[in-house]
Amino acid sequence: MRLRAPDQCRSGARRLFRALAATATVLKAGHWQLYADRHRLTLSPQLRPSCPRCRGAGGWWTGGLFPEMEACGCWSERHELHIRLLPVPARPDEPPF
């Protein structure tokens, strides 16, 4: 199947192209990353370059004898969303031979 430009398609295809464009815009504006394969869809939060606390680094180092990275809330307080599409096939416990 060959995709055509939206002006050459039927109205249903035009709606689909518009929905895809709107989805891409919302994902960019909300700083989300979309991963899709035949088994799942995953939306995961991304770092915000305009964050005044971390300035796009995702966090900062805490002081002390053993410094640790403290994650910024611009991405760490948002949860990933997983939508399962098809079941993952079971793998056999033993090799085939």
Residue frames as qw, qx, qy, qz and C-alpha x, y, z in Angstrom:
[[0.000, 0.889, 0.458, 0.000, 0.00, 0.00, 0.00],
 [0.434, 0.244, 0.013, 0.867, 1.38, 3.37, -0.99],
 [0.139, -0.708, -0.443, 0.532, 0.65, 6.47, 1.08],
 [0.309, 0.617, 0.346, 0.635, -0.42, 9.55, -0.79],
 [0.086, 0.144, -0.225, 0.960, -0.45, 13.18, 0.17],
 [0.140, 0.381, 0.722, -0.561, -3.46, 14.16, 2.32],
 [0.382, 0.453, -0.018, -0.805, -5.03, 16.23, -0.47],
 [0.425, 0.241, -0.725, -0.486, -5.14, 13.18, -2.77],
 [0.118, -0.085, -0.969, 0.200, -6.78, 10.86, -0.24],
 [0.369, -0.589, -0.621, -0.364, -10.32, 10.34, 0.88],
 [0.320, -0.736, 0.101, -0.587, -11.70, 12.15, 3.89],
 [0.898, -0.438, -0.047, -0.012, -11.00, 9.20, 6.24],
 [0.800, 0.114, -0.095, 0.581, -7.32, 9.22, 5.32],
 [0.132, 0.664, -0.079, 0.732, -7.22, 13.00, 5.76],
 [0.625, -0.691, 0.028, -0.362, -8.59, 12.58, 9.27],
 [0.938, -0.211, -0.060, 0.270, -5.95, 9.95, 9.98],
 [0.576, 0.384, -0.096, 0.715, -3.13, 12.25, 8.79],
 [0.184, -0.720, 0.063, -0.666, -4.52, 15.08, 10.91],
 [0.818, -0.555, -0.023, -0.148, -4.79, 12.82, 13.96],
 [0.873, -0.009, -0.091, 0.479, -1.19, 11.66, 13.51],
 [0.322, 0.542, -0.089, 0.771, 0.02, 15.24, 13.16],
 [0.453, -0.715, 0.029, -0.532, -1.92, 16.30, 16.25],
 [0.919, -0.377, -0.079, 0.088, -0.55, 13.35, 18.22],
 [0.726, 0.210, -0.120, 0.643, 3.02, 14.22, 17.25],
 [0.028, 0.658, -0.072, 0.749, 2.48, 17.84, 18.30],
 [0.683, -0.645, -0.010, -0.343, 1.02, 16.86, 21.68],
 [0.929, -0.181, -0.114, 0.303, 3.87, 14.44, 22.35],
 [0.531, 0.367, -0.126, 0.753, 6.49, 17.10, 21.60],
 [0.195, -0.677, 0.037, -0.708, 4.72, 19.80, 23.61],
 [0.776, -0.561, 0.028, -0.285, 4.22, 17.53, 26.61],
 [0.038, 0.662, -0.740, 0.112, 7.77, 16.14, 26.43],
 [0.851, -0.079, 0.471, -0.218, 6.77, 12.52, 25.91],
 [0.112, 0.439, -0.805, -0.384, 8.50, 9.82, 23.90],
 [0.871, 0.146, 0.131, -0.451, 6.42, 7.22, 22.05],
 [0.054, -0.351, 0.915, 0.193, 7.67, 3.67, 21.51],
 [0.811, 0.198, 0.170, -0.524, 5.50, 1.28, 19.51],
 [0.084, 0.270, -0.917, -0.283, 5.88, -2.27, 18.33],
 [0.550, -0.168, -0.635, -0.516, 3.40, -5.05, 17.67],
 [0.519, -0.290, -0.764, 0.249, 3.28, -6.07, 21.34],
 [0.319, -0.684, -0.450, 0.477, 2.96, -2.73, 23.15],
 [0.181, 0.794, 0.083, 0.574, 2.75, 1.05, 23.06],
 [0.595, -0.457, -0.346, 0.563, 4.84, 2.93, 25.61],
 [0.081, 0.883, 0.046, 0.460, 4.72, 6.61, 26.48],
 [0.702, -0.356, -0.286, 0.546, 7.65, 7.70, 28.63],
 [0.080, -0.983, -0.084, 0.145, 8.46, 11.19, 29.96],
 [0.690, 0.394, -0.050, 0.605, 11.45, 13.11, 28.61],
 [0.423, -0.392, -0.212, 0.789, 13.65, 15.78, 30.13],
 [0.186, 0.923, 0.333, 0.052, 12.51, 19.36, 29.71],
 [0.590, 0.248, -0.026, 0.768, 15.26, 21.65, 28.38],
 [0.067, -0.641, -0.061, -0.762, 13.38, 24.71, 29.68],
 [0.680, -0.587, -0.432, 0.078, 13.16, 23.45, 33.29],
 [0.015, -0.876, 0.247, -0.414, 14.45, 26.19, 35.66],
 [0.737, -0.593, 0.308, -0.103, 15.57, 23.67, 38.31],
 [0.818, -0.180, 0.462, 0.292, 17.69, 21.22, 36.29],
 [0.185, 0.732, -0.342, -0.559, 18.14, 23.20, 33.03],
 [0.796, 0.425, -0.295, -0.315, 17.53, 20.06, 30.96],
 [0.159, 0.494, -0.842, 0.148, 20.07, 17.87, 32.78],
 [0.717, -0.212, -0.615, -0.251, 17.40, 15.75, 34.48],
 [0.744, -0.610, -0.255, 0.101, 18.68, 16.29, 37.99],
 [0.089, 0.840, -0.402, 0.354, 21.64, 17.36, 40.10],
 [0.671, 0.079, -0.643, 0.360, 24.29, 15.86, 42.32],
 [0.571, -0.797, -0.090, -0.178, 23.82, 16.02, 46.07],
 [0.156, 0.723, -0.571, 0.357, 26.83, 16.84, 48.19],
 [0.816, -0.459, 0.270, -0.225, 28.37, 14.73, 50.89],
 [0.420, -0.490, 0.746, 0.165, 30.84, 11.90, 51.23],
 [0.350, 0.138, 0.873, 0.310, 28.99, 9.69, 48.73],
 [0.312, 0.340, -0.059, -0.885, 27.25, 12.01, 46.23],
 [0.371, 0.341, 0.860, 0.078, 24.16, 10.73, 44.49],
 [0.054, -0.161, -0.458, -0.873, 22.09, 12.00, 41.60],
 [0.246, 0.431, 0.640, -0.586, 18.75, 13.48, 42.63],
 [0.217, 0.390, 0.717, 0.535, 16.20, 13.37, 39.82],
 [0.157, 0.071, 0.031, -0.985, 14.26, 16.50, 38.90],
 [0.405, 0.375, 0.713, -0.432, 10.48, 16.40, 39.09],
 [0.414, 0.514, -0.232, -0.714, 10.09, 17.66, 35.53],
 [0.623, 0.259, -0.642, -0.365, 10.32, 14.06, 34.34],
 [0.216, 0.139, -0.930, 0.261, 10.77, 11.70, 37.32],
 [0.322, 0.151, 0.630, -0.691, 7.38, 12.37, 38.90],
 [0.687, 0.319, -0.151, -0.636, 5.52, 11.44, 35.71],
 [0.694, -0.110, 0.709, -0.062, 4.77, 7.77, 35.18],
 [0.075, 0.213, -0.786, -0.575, 5.27, 5.71, 32.05],
 [0.734, 0.228, 0.258, -0.586, 2.16, 4.47, 30.30],
 [0.081, -0.207, 0.927, 0.303, 2.18, 0.97, 28.81],
 [0.747, 0.252, 0.120, -0.603, -0.59, -0.32, 26.57],
 [0.415, -0.175, 0.877, 0.171, -0.40, -4.00, 25.71],
 [0.554, 0.377, -0.303, -0.677, -1.46, -4.88, 22.18],
 [0.862, 0.155, -0.444, -0.189, -0.53, -8.49, 21.38],
 [0.811, -0.538, 0.229, -0.004, 0.69, -11.11, 23.84],
 [0.086, 0.705, -0.696, -0.106, 4.40, -11.88, 23.74],
 [0.885, 0.100, -0.419, -0.178, 4.91, -15.46, 22.54],
 [0.766, -0.570, 0.294, -0.051, 6.12, -17.89, 25.19],
 [0.330, 0.659, -0.675, -0.023, 9.71, -19.04, 24.91],
 [0.923, -0.104, -0.366, -0.050, 10.48, -22.72, 25.37],
 [0.594, -0.748, 0.295, -0.031, 12.43, -23.71, 28.48],
 [0.742, -0.242, 0.530, 0.331, 14.67, -26.12, 26.60],
 [0.085, 0.514, -0.530, -0.669, 16.61, -25.74, 23.37],
 [0.791, 0.311, -0.075, -0.521, 14.95, -27.32, 20.29],
 [0.739, 0.362, -0.568, -0.032, 17.63, -30.02, 19.88]]
